[in-house]
Amino acid sequence: MAWEITWQKQPTRGSAVLVHEDFLALRFPADPHEVAPVRHQLREWLRGSGFGEDEAGDLVLAVSEAVNNSVEHAYPGLAGGTIEVRARVDADGSARVDIADHGQWRVPPPALTTRGRGLLLMRESVDEVEIDRRASGTTVRLRRARSPALPVARAAPECDVQVHETSSGVVAVVRGNVPAEAGPSLRRTLTTAARGGTVPLTVDLSGLGVEKSGVEQALHDVAEALTAAGNRLTVKMR
């Protein structure tokens, strides 16, 4: 789907907003003060488009990382520039968001900087991440599928995850059922708790319920993210 947008600039702030049931388009200065309003507008649009709180939160988190990269690195020195965030809902219900600037930045290695680790968090928060770097600028493309609604008769009690910080890292205590369909949500929760892999994570499964088919894959994916950032995952059982 090609973007066909005619911007109507707001002269007081250099920003522009186009809102529709099926798409959202934002253009704003590459300024750290613009990030919070962008997060708010995107979250509200996602809610209005039928996305749940967790799904909207995942996308907002990933978009924030991409916008922060553009704000911090796309326009060096005092050079001004703009950033565009364009979101739409596909026919299958997935949300796609493009974050584009007209400057230049590189994603640093995860082991060297917090921003590089932010890319790990971006990849763990959404289903697809694509970065297109060109001389004319950088575009980050994100996709997050909408979770299917479960029939009431099949819905298992949701698991509860309590996160505590310690002197040696973060501890996440998982209680309740984690069926297969809840695995992706658990993975994102644990990855967020570990801040994209930047701190060691201990997962306490002693309070796990009967349904736990979604745990193994979630732990495997989180362990990979932690390993890539130079940290480790510790699992405690009964």
Secondary structure, DSSP 8 states (H G I E B T S, - for coil): ---------BTTTTBEEEE-SSEEEEEEES-GGGHHHHHHHHHHHHHHTT--HHHHHHHHHHHHHHHHHHHHHTS-TT---EEEEEEEE-TTS-EEEEEEESS------TTT-HHHHHHHHHHHHSSEEEEEEETTEEEEEEEE-------TTT-----EEEEEEETTEEEEEEEE---GGGHHHHHHHHHHHTGGGTS-EEEEEEEE-S--TTHHHHHHHHHHHHHHTT--EEEE--
